[in-house]
Amino acid sequence: MTEEDLPSPVDALVVGTAFAEAAVAAALARAGDRVLHVDRNAYYGGSGAGFSLGKLQAWAAERTERAESRADEEVGVQLTAADRAALAAEGFSDVAVVPLA
């Protein structure tokens, strides 16, 4: 989308396409306001989105690829002495605890 594709000026900017945002955008537009309704996702509907089977499979594959690409990343968190003791008590001996710089 280019800047020329966007309506200008607008009376309202609605971010998100879940039910509540869609209802607000529709009500504003019905009242005569110029509404720009956007979402960061390539699909409409937020967490309540519906997909065709093909789109669902593509979405799941994208999520799997992202998760697999992050699987090798190391994650650092600061643990308190109580956290370390709780991990040890639960048998998580394979958890490496290293100081963060």
N, CA, C and O atoms as CSV, one atom per row, in Angstrom:
chain,resi,resn,atom,element,x,y,z
A,1,MET,N,N,0.846,-1.167,0.000
A,1,MET,CA,C,0.000,0.000,0.000
A,1,MET,C,C,0.894,1.234,0.000
A,1,MET,O,O,1.883,1.300,0.729
A,2,THR,N,N,0.538,2.186,-0.810
A,2,THR,CA,C,1.303,3.423,-0.873
A,2,THR,C,C,0.508,4.535,-0.206
A,2,THR,O,O,-0.677,4.384,0.095
A,3,GLU,N,N,1.186,5.650,0.016
A,3,GLU,CA,C,0.527,6.790,0.655
A,3,GLU,C,C,-0.651,7.285,-0.176
A,3,GLU,O,O,-1.637,7.774,0.374
A,4,GLU,N,N,-0.552,7.159,-1.511
A,4,GLU,CA,C,-1.632,7.593,-2.382
A,4,GLU,C,C,-2.882,6.738,-2.212
A,4,GLU,O,O,-3.987,7.188,-2.517
A,5,ASP,N,N,-2.714,5.489,-1.721
A,5,ASP,CA,C,-3.851,4.599,-1.526
A,5,ASP,C,C,-4.664,4.942,-0.285
A,5,ASP,O,O,-5.812,4.519,-0.151
A,6,LEU,N,N,-4.068,5.708,0.617
A,6,LEU,CA,C,-4.730,6.015,1.882
A,6,LEU,C,C,-5.650,7.213,1.736
A,6,LEU,O,O,-5.291,8.199,1.093
A,7,PRO,N,N,-6.832,7.136,2.325
A,7,PRO,CA,C,-7.734,8.292,2.268
A,7,PRO,C,C,-7.169,9.447,3.082
A,7,PRO,O,O,-6.579,9.237,4.142
A,8,SER,N,N,-7.349,10.646,2.593
A,8,SER,CA,C,-6.836,11.797,3.324
A,8,SER,C,C,-7.780,12.951,3.091
A,8,SER,O,O,-8.135,13.193,1.938
A,9,PRO,N,N,-8.199,13.657,4.066
A,9,PRO,CA,C,-7.998,13.359,5.486
A,9,PRO,C,C,-9.010,12.325,5.971
A,9,PRO,O,O,-9.977,12.017,5.274
A,10,VAL,N,N,-8.785,11.802,7.144
A,10,VAL,CA,C,-9.731,10.869,7.751
A,10,VAL,C,C,-10.219,11.464,9.060
A,10,VAL,O,O,-9.544,12.285,9.680
A,11,ASP,N,N,-11.397,11.038,9.463
A,11,ASP,CA,C,-11.954,11.496,10.735
A,11,ASP,C,C,-11.558,10.573,11.883
A,11,ASP,O,O,-11.476,10.996,13.036
A,12,ALA,N,N,-11.311,9.294,11.548
A,12,ALA,CA,C,-10.982,8.320,12.593
A,12,ALA,C,C,-10.035,7.270,12.048
A,12,ALA,O,O,-10.142,6.845,10.898
A,13,LEU,N,N,-9.118,6.865,12.888
A,13,LEU,CA,C,-8.218,5.758,12.586
A,13,LEU,C,C,-8.545,4.651,13.574
A,13,LEU,O,O,-8.448,4.845,14.786
A,14,VAL,N,N,-8.932,3.489,13.057
A,14,VAL,CA,C,-9.242,2.339,13.905
A,14,VAL,C,C,-8.180,1.288,13.637
A,14,VAL,O,O,-8.011,0.829,12.507
A,15,VAL,N,N,-7.459,0.911,14.702
A,15,VAL,CA,C,-6.377,-0.061,14.583
A,15,VAL,C,C,-6.850,-1.384,15.152
A,15,VAL,O,O,-7.256,-1.464,16.311
A,16,GLY,N,N,-6.795,-2.425,14.329
A,16,GLY,CA,C,-7.226,-3.755,14.728
A,16,GLY,C,C,-8.525,-4.114,14.040
A,16,GLY,O,O,-9.355,-3.249,13.761
A,17,THR,N,N,-8.693,-5.407,13.766
A,17,THR,CA,C,-9.894,-5.839,13.052
A,17,THR,C,C,-10.668,-6.918,13.800
A,17,THR,O,O,-11.423,-7.678,13.195
A,18,ALA,N,N,-10.480,-6.983,15.112
A,18,ALA,CA,C,-11.314,-7.880,15.909
A,18,ALA,C,C,-12.734,-7.314,15.929
A,18,ALA,O,O,-12.984,-6.236,15.389
A,19,PHE,N,N,-13.653,-8.037,16.547
A,19,PHE,CA,C,-15.062,-7.639,16.488
A,19,PHE,C,C,-15.300,-6.220,16.990
A,19,PHE,O,O,-16.006,-5.443,16.347
A,20,ALA,N,N,-14.717,-5.882,18.129
A,20,ALA,CA,C,-14.964,-4.555,18.710
A,20,ALA,C,C,-14.486,-3.446,17.779
A,20,ALA,O,O,-15.188,-2.457,17.573
A,21,GLU,N,N,-13.302,-3.610,17.222
A,21,GLU,CA,C,-12.760,-2.591,16.321
A,21,GLU,C,C,-13.598,-2.486,15.049
A,21,GLU,O,O,-13.847,-1.389,14.549
A,22,ALA,N,N,-14.028,-3.627,14.535
A,22,ALA,CA,C,-14.865,-3.620,13.331
A,22,ALA,C,C,-16.202,-2.936,13.596
A,22,ALA,O,O,-16.700,-2.197,12.746
A,23,ALA,N,N,-16.784,-3.177,14.770
A,23,ALA,CA,C,-18.054,-2.544,15.117
A,23,ALA,C,C,-17.895,-1.029,15.235
A,23,ALA,O,O,-18.746,-0.272,14.768
A,24,VAL,N,N,-16.801,-0.592,15.862
A,24,VAL,CA,C,-16.556,0.846,15.992
A,24,VAL,C,C,-16.364,1.476,14.617
A,24,VAL,O,O,-16.944,2.521,14.320
A,25,ALA,N,N,-15.543,0.835,13.774
A,25,ALA,CA,C,-15.302,1.379,12.429
A,25,ALA,C,C,-16.604,1.455,11.630
A,25,ALA,O,O,-16.856,2.442,10.938
A,26,ALA,N,N,-17.420,0.420,11.727
A,26,ALA,CA,C,-18.692,0.412,11.000
A,26,ALA,C,C,-19.633,1.505,11.507
A,26,ALA,O,O,-20.283,2.189,10.716
A,27,ALA,N,N,-19.702,1.664,12.825
A,27,ALA,CA,C,-20.588,2.694,13.397
A,27,ALA,C,C,-20.141,4.089,12.985
A,27,ALA,O,O,-20.966,4.934,12.637
A,28,LEU,N,N,-18.844,4.328,13.026
A,28,LEU,CA,C,-18.329,5.638,12.620
A,28,LEU,C,C,-18.611,5.910,11.145
A,28,LEU,O,O,-19.040,7.004,10.779
A,29,ALA,N,N,-18.366,4.902,10.299
A,29,ALA,CA,C,-18.603,5.071,8.865
A,29,ALA,C,C,-20.092,5.293,8.586
A,29,ALA,O,O,-20.456,6.119,7.749
A,30,ARG,N,N,-20.938,4.557,9.285
A,30,ARG,CA,C,-22.388,4.718,9.096
A,30,ARG,C,C,-22.846,6.112,9.522
A,30,ARG,O,O,-23.805,6.657,8.974
A,31,ALA,N,N,-22.143,6.685,10.514
A,31,ALA,CA,C,-22.480,8.034,10.975
A,31,ALA,C,C,-21.921,9.115,10.044
A,31,ALA,O,O,-22.142,10.306,10.265
A,32,GLY,N,N,-21.194,8.692,8.999
A,32,GLY,CA,C,-20.692,9.653,8.028
A,32,GLY,C,C,-19.235,10.026,8.176
A,32,GLY,O,O,-18.732,10.852,7.414
A,33,ASP,N,N,-18.544,9.440,9.135
A,33,ASP,CA,C,-17.118,9.729,9.302
A,33,ASP,C,C,-16.302,8.976,8.258
A,33,ASP,O,O,-16.676,7.890,7.815
A,34,ARG,N,N,-15.179,9.581,7.877
A,34,ARG,CA,C,-14.226,8.907,6.987
A,34,ARG,C,C,-13.283,8.113,7.882
A,34,ARG,O,O,-12.554,8.688,8.690
A,35,VAL,N,N,-13.300,6.794,7.738
A,35,VAL,CA,C,-12.596,5.896,8.648
A,35,VAL,C,C,-11.481,5.177,7.906
A,35,VAL,O,O,-11.689,4.631,6.822
A,36,LEU,N,N,-10.307,5.183,8.501
A,36,LEU,CA,C,-9.202,4.359,8.025
A,36,LEU,C,C,-9.077,3.216,9.022
A,36,LEU,O,O,-8.743,3.427,10.188
A,37,HIS,N,N,-9.347,2.008,8.550
A,37,HIS,CA,C,-9.381,0.813,9.399
A,37,HIS,C,C,-8.215,-0.073,8.994
A,37,HIS,O,O,-8.191,-0.590,7.877
A,38,VAL,N,N,-7.235,-0.259,9.898
A,38,VAL,CA,C,-6.017,-0.989,9.560
A,38,VAL,C,C,-5.756,-2.099,10.574
A,38,VAL,O,O,-6.276,-2.089,11.689
A,39,ASP,N,N,-4.935,-3.052,10.149
A,39,ASP,CA,C,-4.526,-4.156,11.014
A,39,ASP,C,C,-3.127,-4.577,10.605
A,39,ASP,O,O,-2.763,-4.473,9.434
A,40,ARG,N,N,-2.347,-5.048,11.555
A,40,ARG,CA,C,-0.987,-5.478,11.247
A,40,ARG,C,C,-0.957,-6.833,10.552
A,40,ARG,O,O,0.039,-7.190,9.922
A,41,ASN,N,N,-2.049,-7.588,10.667
A,41,ASN,CA,C,-2.107,-8.914,10.054
A,41,ASN,C,C,-2.569,-8.823,8.607
A,41,ASN,O,O,-3.186,-7.839,8.199
A,42,ALA,N,N,-2.265,-9.849,7.849
A,42,ALA,CA,C,-2.705,-9.910,6.453
A,42,ALA,C,C,-4.115,-10.458,6.339
A,42,ALA,O,O,-4.617,-10.650,5.231
A,43,TYR,N,N,-4.758,-10.710,7.464
A,43,TYR,CA,C,-6.119,-11.228,7.474
A,43,TYR,C,C,-6.965,-10.365,8.400
A,43,TYR,O,O,-6.446,-9.603,9.215
A,44,TYR,N,N,-8.262,-10.500,8.256
A,44,TYR,CA,C,-9.215,-9.682,8.983
A,44,TYR,C,C,-9.807,-10.478,10.126
A,44,TYR,O,O,-10.155,-11.644,9.937
A,45,GLY,N,N,-9.933,-9.893,11.306
A,45,GLY,CA,C,-10.680,-10.536,12.358
A,45,GLY,C,C,-9.966,-10.753,13.669
A,45,GLY,O,O,-10.576,-11.297,14.589
A,46,GLY,N,N,-8.720,-10.367,13.817
A,46,GLY,CA,C,-8.026,-10.530,15.091
A,46,GLY,C,C,-7.998,-11.977,15.526
A,46,GLY,O,O,-7.840,-12.880,14.704
A,47,SER,N,N,-8.154,-12.199,16.837
A,47,SER,CA,C,-8.074,-13.555,17.358
A,47,SER,C,C,-9.290,-14.391,16.998
A,47,SER,O,O,-9.270,-15.612,17.152
A,48,GLY,N,N,-10.338,-13.755,16.524
A,48,GLY,CA,C,-11.529,-14.489,16.128
A,48,GLY,C,C,-11.612,-14.711,14.625
A,48,GLY,O,O,-12.691,-14.970,14.091
A,49,ALA,N,N,-10.487,-14.613,13.950
A,49,ALA,CA,C,-10.476,-14.717,12.492
A,49,ALA,C,C,-10.890,-16.102,12.019
A,49,ALA,O,O,-10.631,-17.105,12.684
A,50,GLY,N,N,-11.519,-16.139,10.894
A,50,GLY,CA,C,-11.861,-17.402,10.241
A,50,GLY,C,C,-11.040,-17.531,8.973
A,50,GLY,O,O,-10.820,-16.549,8.264
A,51,PHE,N,N,-10.593,-18.726,8.694
A,51,PHE,CA,C,-9.759,-18.978,7.523
A,51,PHE,C,C,-10.368,-20.074,6.664
A,51,PHE,O,O,-11.067,-20.958,7.158
A,52,SER,N,N,-10.090,-19.997,5.374
A,52,SER,CA,C,-10.364,-21.151,4.529
A,52,SER,C,C,-9.322,-22.210,4.892
A,52,SER,O,O,-8.326,-21.893,5.542
A,53,LEU,N,N,-9.534,-23.452,4.486
A,53,LEU,CA,C,-8.589,-24.509,4.835
A,53,LEU,C,C,-7.190,-24.194,4.308
A,53,LEU,O,O,-6.202,-24.386,5.016
A,54,GLY,N,N,-7.104,-23.717,3.082
A,54,GLY,CA,C,-5.799,-23.387,2.499
A,54,GLY,C,C,-5.100,-22.269,3.250
A,54,GLY,O,O,-3.900,-22.343,3.512
A,55,LYS,N,N,-5.852,-21.231,3.595
A,55,LYS,CA,C,-5.259,-20.118,4.341
A,55,LYS,C,C,-4.876,-20.545,5.750
A,55,LYS,O,O,-3.868,-20.076,6.280
A,56,LEU,N,N,-5.656,-21.423,6.367
A,56,LEU,CA,C,-5.308,-21.939,7.683
A,56,LEU,C,C,-4.004,-22.718,7.633
A,56,LEU,O,O,-3.154,-22.565,8.510
A,57,GLN,N,N,-3.841,-23.545,6.620
A,57,GLN,CA,C,-2.609,-24.314,6.480
A,57,GLN,C,C,-1.407,-23.395,6.256
A,57,GLN,O,O,-0.338,-23.628,6.820
A,58,ALA,N,N,-1.572,-22.372,5.452
A,58,ALA,CA,C,-0.486,-21.423,5.208
A,58,ALA,C,C,-0.131,-20.671,6.480
A,58,ALA,O,O,1.047,-20.471,6.776
A,59,TRP,N,N,-1.143,-20.254,7.235
A,59,TRP,CA,C,-0.914,-19.540,8.495
A,59,TRP,C,C,-0.175,-20.435,9.479
A,59,TRP,O,O,0.774,-19.989,10.123
A,60,ALA,N,N,-0.593,-21.689,9.605
A,60,ALA,CA,C,0.064,-22.621,10.526
A,60,ALA,C,C,1.504,-22.882,10.104
A,60,ALA,O,O,2.394,-22.954,10.951
A,61,ALA,N,N,1.738,-23.023,8.815
A,61,ALA,CA,C,3.095,-23.261,8.321
A,61,ALA,C,C,3.992,-22.067,8.623
A,61,ALA,O,O,5.147,-22.247,9.007
A,62,GLU,N,N,3.481,-20.856,8.457
A,62,GLU,CA,C,4.259,-19.648,8.760
A,62,GLU,C,C,4.610,-19.598,10.245
A,62,GLU,O,O,5.748,-19.294,10.602
A,63,ARG,N,N,3.650,-19.891,11.102
A,63,ARG,CA,C,3.903,-19.893,12.542
A,63,ARG,C,C,4.932,-20.958,12.914
A,63,ARG,O,O,5.797,-20.715,13.755
A,64,THR,N,N,4.845,-22.123,12.301
A,64,THR,CA,C,5.798,-23.202,12.576
A,64,THR,C,C,7.197,-22.795,12.145
A,64,THR,O,O,8.164,-23.022,12.873
A,65,GLU,N,N,7.311,-22.193,10.963
A,65,GLU,CA,C,8.617,-21.733,10.483
A,65,GLU,C,C,9.219,-20.718,11.437
A,65,GLU,O,O,10.407,-20.785,11.752
A,66,ARG,N,N,8.399,-19.773,11.903
A,66,ARG,CA,C,8.899,-18.765,12.838
A,66,ARG,C,C,9.367,-19.404,14.135
A,66,ARG,O,O,10.425,-19.051,14.657
A,67,ALA,N,N,8.591,-20.335,14.655
A,67,ALA,CA,C,8.953,-20.995,15.909
A,67,ALA,C,C,10.225,-21.807,15.743
A,67,ALA,O,O,11.080,-21.810,16.629
A,68,GLU,N,N,10.360,-22.497,14.615
A,68,GLU,CA,C,11.566,-23.299,14.377
A,68,GLU,C,C,12.790,-22.415,14.206
A,68,GLU,O,O,13.884,-22.791,14.628
A,69,SER,N,N,12.627,-21.246,13.593
A,69,SER,CA,C,13.774,-20.352,13.397
A,69,SER,C,C,14.235,-19.750,14.717
A,69,SER,O,O,15.398,-19.372,14.856
A,70,ARG,N,N,13.324,-19.658,15.692
A,70,ARG,CA,C,13.694,-19.111,16.996
A,70,ARG,C,C,14.113,-20.185,17.985
A,70,ARG,O,O,14.592,-19.867,19.073
A,71,ALA,N,N,13.940,-21.462,17.625
A,71,ALA,CA,C,14.204,-22.551,18.566
A,71,ALA,C,C,15.658,-22.601,18.996
A,71,ALA,O,O,15.957,-23.020,20.114
A,72,ASP,N,N,16.566,-22.180,18.129
A,72,ASP,CA,C,17.986,-22.240,18.457
A,72,ASP,C,C,18.491,-20.997,19.171
A,72,ASP,O,O,19.647,-20.950,19.590
A,73,GLU,N,N,17.641,-19.994,19.316
A,73,GLU,CA,C,18.058,-18.778,20.002
A,73,GLU,C,C,18.146,-19.027,21.499
A,73,GLU,O,O,17.298,-19.702,22.082
A,74,GLU,N,N,19.172,-18.480,22.102
A,74,GLU,CA,C,19.289,-18.582,23.550
A,74,GLU,C,C,18.472,-17.464,24.183
A,74,GLU,O,O,18.427,-16.340,23.682
A,75,VAL,N,N,17.842,-17.795,25.271
A,75,VAL,CA,C,17.025,-16.824,25.980
A,75,VAL,C,C,17.631,-16.629,27.352
A,75,VAL,O,O,17.877,-17.599,28.069
A,76,GLY,N,N,17.870,-15.399,27.719
A,76,GLY,CA,C,18.450,-15.119,29.027
A,76,GLY,C,C,17.435,-14.460,29.942
A,76,GLY,O,O,16.772,-13.495,29.559
A,77,VAL,N,N,17.320,-14.982,31.143
A,77,VAL,CA,C,16.467,-14.371,32.153
A,77,VAL,C,C,17.247,-14.311,33.455
A,77,VAL,O,O,18.116,-15.146,33.707
A,78,GLN,N,N,16.938,-13.342,34.262
A,78,GLN,CA,C,17.586,-13.245,35.561
A,78,GLN,C,C,16.741,-13.991,36.576
A,78,GLN,O,O,15.549,-13.723,36.725
A,79,LEU,N,N,17.368,-14.930,37.275
A,79,LEU,CA,C,16.672,-15.716,38.285
A,79,LEU,C,C,17.147,-15.306,39.670
A,79,LEU,O,O,18.331,-15.053,39.897
A,80,THR,N,N,16.203,-15.247,40.577
A,80,THR,CA,C,16.562,-14.994,41.970
A,80,THR,C,C,17.027,-16.309,42.585
A,80,THR,O,O,16.874,-17.372,41.983
A,81,ALA,N,N,17.588,-16.230,43.775
A,81,ALA,CA,C,18.018,-17.439,44.474
A,81,ALA,C,C,16.822,-18.363,44.704
A,81,ALA,O,O,16.950,-19.583,44.604
A,82,ALA,N,N,15.669,-17.785,45.009
A,82,ALA,CA,C,14.459,-18.590,45.212
A,82,ALA,C,C,14.042,-19.296,43.921
A,82,ALA,O,O,13.614,-20.450,43.953
A,83,ASP,N,N,14.169,-18.593,42.766
A,83,ASP,CA,C,13.855,-19.207,41.475
A,83,ASP,C,C,14.771,-20.398,41.211
A,83,ASP,O,O,14.312,-21.464,40.802
A,84,ARG,N,N,16.076,-20.207,41.450
A,84,ARG,CA,C,17.041,-21.293,41.227
A,84,ARG,C,C,16.739,-22.477,42.135
A,84,ARG,O,O,16.823,-23.625,41.700
A,85,ALA,N,N,16.389,-22.213,43.390
A,85,ALA,CA,C,16.060,-23.287,44.324
A,85,ALA,C,C,14.810,-24.033,43.864
A,85,ALA,O,O,14.755,-25.260,43.948
A,86,ALA,N,N,13.806,-23.299,43.378
A,86,ALA,CA,C,12.571,-23.931,42.903
A,86,ALA,C,C,12.854,-24.805,41.689
A,86,ALA,O,O,12.310,-25.903,41.579
A,87,LEU,N,N,13.698,-24.330,40.774
A,87,LEU,CA,C,14.063,-25.136,39.608
A,87,LEU,C,C,14.776,-26.405,40.029
A,87,LEU,O,O,14.476,-27.490,39.530
A,88,ALA,N,N,15.723,-26.268,40.950
A,88,ALA,CA,C,16.454,-27.437,41.426
A,88,ALA,C,C,15.512,-28.428,42.111
A,88,ALA,O,O,15.647,-29.637,41.926
A,89,ALA,N,N,14.570,-27.931,42.893
A,89,ALA,CA,C,13.628,-28.798,43.593
A,89,ALA,C,C,12.734,-29.566,42.627
A,89,ALA,O,O,12.297,-30.677,42.927
A,90,GLU,N,N,12.464,-28.972,41.468
A,90,GLU,CA,C,11.619,-29.625,40.466
A,90,GLU,C,C,12.426,-30.530,39.538
A,90,GLU,O,O,11.864,-31.168,38.647
A,91,GLY,N,N,13.749,-30.587,39.747
A,91,GLY,CA,C,14.580,-31.479,38.938
A,91,GLY,C,C,15.038,-30.901,37.616
A,91,GLY,O,O,15.421,-31.649,36.716
A,92,PHE,N,N,15.008,-29.601,37.483
A,92,PHE,CA,C,15.470,-28.972,36.246
A,92,PHE,C,C,16.971,-28.734,36.314
A,92,PHE,O,O,17.432,-27.593,36.340
A,93,SER,N,N,17.717,-29.815,36.344
A,93,SER,CA,C,19.163,-29.687,36.454
A,93,SER,C,C,19.807,-29.310,35.132
A,93,SER,O,O,20.968,-28.902,35.111
A,94,ASP,N,N,19.075,-29.438,34.020
A,94,ASP,CA,C,19.649,-29.100,32.722
A,94,ASP,C,C,19.507,-27.631,32.382
A,94,ASP,O,O,19.899,-27.208,31.295
A,95,VAL,N,N,18.954,-26.848,33.291
A,95,VAL,CA,C,18.819,-25.409,33.072
A,95,VAL,C,C,20.126,-24.736,33.447
A,95,VAL,O,O,20.576,-24.820,34.589
A,96,ALA,N,N,20.727,-24.071,32.481
A,96,ALA,CA,C,21.983,-23.385,32.745
A,96,ALA,C,C,21.681,-22.001,33.303
A,96,ALA,O,O,20.943,-21.224,32.697
A,97,VAL,N,N,22.247,-21.708,34.442
A,97,VAL,CA,C,22.053,-20.403,35.056
A,97,VAL,C,C,23.377,-19.669,34.939
A,97,VAL,O,O,24.373,-20.051,35.554
A,98,VAL,N,N,23.373,-18.610,34.139
A,98,VAL,CA,C,24.584,-17.826,33.943
A,98,VAL,C,C,24.259,-16.369,34.222
A,98,VAL,O,O,23.147,-15.916,33.955
A,99,PRO,N,N,25.229,-15.630,34.762
A,99,PRO,CA,C,24.972,-14.216,35.026
A,99,PRO,C,C,24.845,-13.430,33.714
A,99,PRO,O,O,25.577,-13.684,32.757
A,100,LEU,N,N,23.931,-12.496,33.681
A,100,LEU,CA,C,23.776,-11.635,32.501
A,100,LEU,C,C,24.630,-10.401,32.679
A,100,LEU,O,O,24.684,-9.818,33.762
A,101,ALA,N,N,25.288,-10.014,31.624
A,101,ALA,CA,C,26.146,-8.833,31.681
A,101,ALA,C,C,25.333,-7.575,31.633
A,101,ALA,O,O,25.891,-6.478,31.671
